[in-house]
Amino acid sequence: MSKTNFDFDVIVIGAGYGGFDAAKHAAEHGLNVAIVESREMGGTCVNRGCVPSKALLAASGKVRELADADHLELFGIHAAPVRFERQKIASHANNLVSNVRNNLTKTLERSGVTILKGHGRLEGAQKVGLRETNGLDRILTAKDVIIATGSDPFVPPGIKTDGRTVFTSDEAVLLEWLPRWIAIIGSGYIGLEFADVYTALGCEVTMIEALDRVMPTFDPDITKIASRSLIAGRDIDAKSGLLATNVQPGCPVKIELSDVKTREVTEELEVDAVLVATGRVPRSNDLNLDSMGVETTRGFIPIDASMRVVVGGKPLKNLWAVGDVTGKLMLAHTAAAQGTVAIDNILGNTREIDYRSIPAATFTHPEISSVGLSEEQAKILAEEEKFKLGVVRSYFKANSKALAELESDGLMKLLFRKDSGEILGAHIFGLHAADLIQEVANSLTRKQSVVDLSKEVHTHPTLSEVVEVAYKQAAQQVLKS
Ligand SMILES: Cc1cc2nc3c(=O)[nH]c(=O)nc-3n(C[C@H](O)[C@H](O)[C@H](O)COP(=O)(O)OP(=O)(O)OC[C@H]3O[C@@H](n4cnc5c(N)ncnc54)[C@H](O)[C@@H]3O)c2cc1C
């Protein structure tokens, strides 16, 4: 029982990373917390997202490396033909999921969080309805309620899934079979990561993108160099400007492709499988949001900078939302950060999130990463705020470590203000880009000038010198202007 008249100080609905970090942070600060989860603890990231997909990428990445005889030959290495067992790769992912999920559950239990299994919903202010897995329905009260219900894969109209021949990332992470020919609909980060896995394991891929270029959400310069290696250099046939208007599961799977502008059917394909990777939709429709008058935008719950749910333009006092369901940079670390920020605000320690400094990564081989503004957004800001935009490029082919690894295909693009040297954004394609972006993200958070950053010593020889070179080039431009 809480010290107040409520059952709990905080009830969190949803135990993904957003809910987990909120509940743990709250319990560590002495609050009496319950977390409600209707499926597996850990949510999308642990069970159907980051964790299993990175395990598959790790294993298939090794297969790709060992099977690349031409590349190994350059080191003077002659490897035997590579063999792999699909089932064991799938088990590696599955075991990792179980481990991470168990650790996360134990962490919550040790922190004193009450775990409630069942479906949660709002029942008016400071009340949560809980339908337990055994059918029992009860109402619980809490001083503060946090919605952290996440998201589900989006399946466009006209596409029928059966979970076996036409499926989403929910099933793809299980790697139940390896289709000889798979069509991947969508060339965002999820589509790209699975194309990496499937091509490494010998599948032929057709990538279908509705927008006018593949990888439309990435920086155009990064796309140019990345698509050369991640798409053109592999067994991938990429098609853009085409909508998959009709997909029927079966053997074969039948796909009807239509021109995105005219909507005329232009092509029909018959493939072994289809992965639908067309984005994600918030899970908010069964939360009884009406009981609090919450109006969503395409299902996303509106929040203010402190994570309070906004109704009629005003933040509610005791209702909060974090993670994918809020639609801000739908990533695990965003959800986790929002969770702790919500709790800090509940505790009276005012905090906000600077979304611009949150990095994002695609774990292909090589990786892609970014933080901050795109060049297009930076140009608009430069015009609005009347400053000169600086853009520099640093190449992996000039980096000793990348050359030693014979992995010198890569580029970093840095966007900064020429007046103050403040970083506005960075985009990287190349070996370990996901790790490299963190340094830039930290500098961006601290609003440091490239002039100061250019004086920081980087270890030689490391890939971090790619970032150092970019800072040095940028500093020269700032000092000259
Ligand atoms: C294939 C794939 C790969 C990804 N890779 C990465 C990556 O490498 N890095 C990264 O940062 N992000 C990655 N993501 C995104 C990441 O998984 C999500 O951003 C993250 O899981 C969002 O966390 P969340 O807490 O908001 O929601 P979720 O993780 O979706 O958790 C929400 C939880 O709430 C539960 N729930 C929903 N409604 C109710 C209810 N009414 N009652 C009780 N429980 C409920 C759900 O069952 C779920 O467990 C990936 C996603 C996918 C699909």
Ligand as a Chemical Component Dictionary entry (heavy atoms), coordinates in Angstrom:
data_LIG
# 
_chem_comp.id                   LIG 
_chem_comp.type                 NON-POLYMER 
_chem_comp.pdbx_formal_charge   0 
_chem_comp.three_letter_code    LIG 
# 
loop_
_chem_comp_atom.comp_id 
_chem_comp_atom.atom_id 
_chem_comp_atom.alt_atom_id 
_chem_comp_atom.type_symbol 
_chem_comp_atom.charge 
_chem_comp_atom.model_Cartn_x 
_chem_comp_atom.model_Cartn_y 
_chem_comp_atom.model_Cartn_z 
_chem_comp_atom.pdbx_ordinal 
LIG C1  C1  C 0 12.812 -5.301 -35.850 1  
LIG C2  C2  C 0 13.028 -4.116 -34.960 2  
LIG C3  C3  C 0 14.323 -3.732 -34.647 3  
LIG C4  C4  C 0 14.537 -2.657 -33.802 4  
LIG N1  N1  N 0 15.823 -2.298 -33.530 5  
LIG C5  C5  C 0 16.059 -1.250 -32.722 6  
LIG C6  C6  C 0 17.387 -0.888 -32.377 7  
LIG O1  O1  O 0 18.349 -1.511 -32.817 8  
LIG N2  N2  N 0 17.571 0.161  -31.536 9  
LIG C7  C7  C 0 16.520 0.877  -31.045 10 
LIG O2  O2  O 0 16.743 1.829  -30.300 11 
LIG N3  N3  N 0 15.241 0.552  -31.348 12 
LIG C8  C8  C 0 14.992 -0.486 -32.162 13 
LIG N4  N4  N 0 13.691 -0.837 -32.451 14 
LIG C9  C9  C 0 12.593 0.004  -31.914 15 
LIG C10 C10 C 0 12.295 -0.365 -30.469 16 
LIG O3  O3  O 0 12.004 -1.731 -30.378 17 
LIG C11 C11 C 0 11.130 0.461  -29.941 18 
LIG O4  O4  O 0 11.387 1.822  -30.172 19 
LIG C12 C12 C 0 10.937 0.246  -28.450 20 
LIG O5  O5  O 0 10.649 -1.104 -28.196 21 
LIG C13 C13 C 0 9.806  1.125  -27.903 22 
LIG O6  O6  O 0 9.644  0.865  -26.545 23 
LIG P1  P1  P 0 8.258  1.165  -25.811 24 
LIG O7  O7  O 0 8.524  0.911  -24.371 25 
LIG O8  O8  O 0 7.740  2.481  -26.205 26 
LIG O9  O9  O 0 7.217  0.113  -26.401 27 
LIG P2  P2  P 0 7.246  -1.450 -26.611 28 
LIG O10 O10 O 0 8.615  -1.993 -26.563 29 
LIG O11 O11 O 0 6.442  -1.711 -27.818 30 
LIG O12 O12 O 0 6.516  -1.993 -25.309 31 
LIG C14 C14 C 0 5.177  -1.741 -25.044 32 
LIG C15 C15 C 0 4.646  -2.848 -24.172 33 
LIG O13 O13 O 0 3.355  -2.501 -23.733 34 
LIG C16 C16 C 0 2.531  -3.661 -23.741 35 
LIG N5  N5  N 0 1.145  -3.220 -23.832 36 
LIG C17 C17 C 0 0.543  -2.571 -24.859 37 
LIG N6  N6  N 0 -0.723 -2.262 -24.544 38 
LIG C18 C18 C 0 -0.927 -2.735 -23.298 39 
LIG C19 C19 C 0 -2.047 -2.718 -22.396 40 
LIG N7  N7  N 0 -3.172 -2.099 -22.732 41 
LIG N8  N8  N 0 -1.902 -3.315 -21.201 42 
LIG C20 C20 C 0 -0.741 -3.919 -20.834 43 
LIG N9  N9  N 0 0.332  -3.948 -21.631 44 
LIG C21 C21 C 0 0.243  -3.356 -22.833 45 
LIG C22 C22 C 0 3.003  -4.418 -24.959 46 
LIG O14 O14 O 0 2.659  -5.785 -24.860 47 
LIG C23 C23 C 0 4.507  -4.179 -24.903 48 
LIG O15 O15 O 0 5.149  -5.197 -24.171 49 
LIG C24 C24 C 0 13.434 -1.934 -33.270 50 
LIG C25 C25 C 0 12.124 -2.326 -33.562 51 
LIG C26 C26 C 0 11.914 -3.403 -34.391 52 
LIG C27 C27 C 0 10.514 -3.817 -34.696 53 
# 
loop_
_chem_comp_bond.comp_id 
_chem_comp_bond.atom_id_1 
_chem_comp_bond.atom_id_2 
_chem_comp_bond.value_order 
_chem_comp_bond.pdbx_ordinal 
LIG C1  C2  SING 1  
LIG C2  C3  SING 2  
LIG C2  C26 DOUB 3  
LIG C3  C4  DOUB 4  
LIG C4  N1  SING 5  
LIG C4  C24 SING 6  
LIG N1  C5  DOUB 7  
LIG C5  C6  SING 8  
LIG C5  C8  SING 9  
LIG C6  O1  DOUB 10 
LIG C6  N2  SING 11 
LIG N2  C7  SING 12 
LIG C7  O2  DOUB 13 
LIG C7  N3  SING 14 
LIG N3  C8  DOUB 15 
LIG C8  N4  SING 16 
LIG N4  C9  SING 17 
LIG N4  C24 SING 18 
LIG C9  C10 SING 19 
LIG C10 O3  SING 20 
LIG C10 C11 SING 21 
LIG C11 O4  SING 22 
LIG C11 C12 SING 23 
LIG C12 O5  SING 24 
LIG C12 C13 SING 25 
LIG C13 O6  SING 26 
LIG O6  P1  SING 27 
LIG P1  O7  DOUB 28 
LIG P1  O8  SING 29 
LIG P1  O9  SING 30 
LIG O9  P2  SING 31 
LIG P2  O10 DOUB 32 
LIG P2  O11 SING 33 
LIG P2  O12 SING 34 
LIG O12 C14 SING 35 
LIG C14 C15 SING 36 
LIG C15 O13 SING 37 
LIG C15 C23 SING 38 
LIG O13 C16 SING 39 
LIG C16 N5  SING 40 
LIG C16 C22 SING 41 
LIG N5  C17 SING 42 
LIG N5  C21 SING 43 
LIG C17 N6  DOUB 44 
LIG N6  C18 SING 45 
LIG C18 C19 SING 46 
LIG C18 C21 DOUB 47 
LIG C19 N7  SING 48 
LIG C19 N8  DOUB 49 
LIG N8  C20 SING 50 
LIG C20 N9  DOUB 51 
LIG N9  C21 SING 52 
LIG C22 O14 SING 53 
LIG C22 C23 SING 54 
LIG C23 O15 SING 55 
LIG C24 C25 DOUB 56 
LIG C25 C26 SING 57 
LIG C26 C27 SING 58 
# 
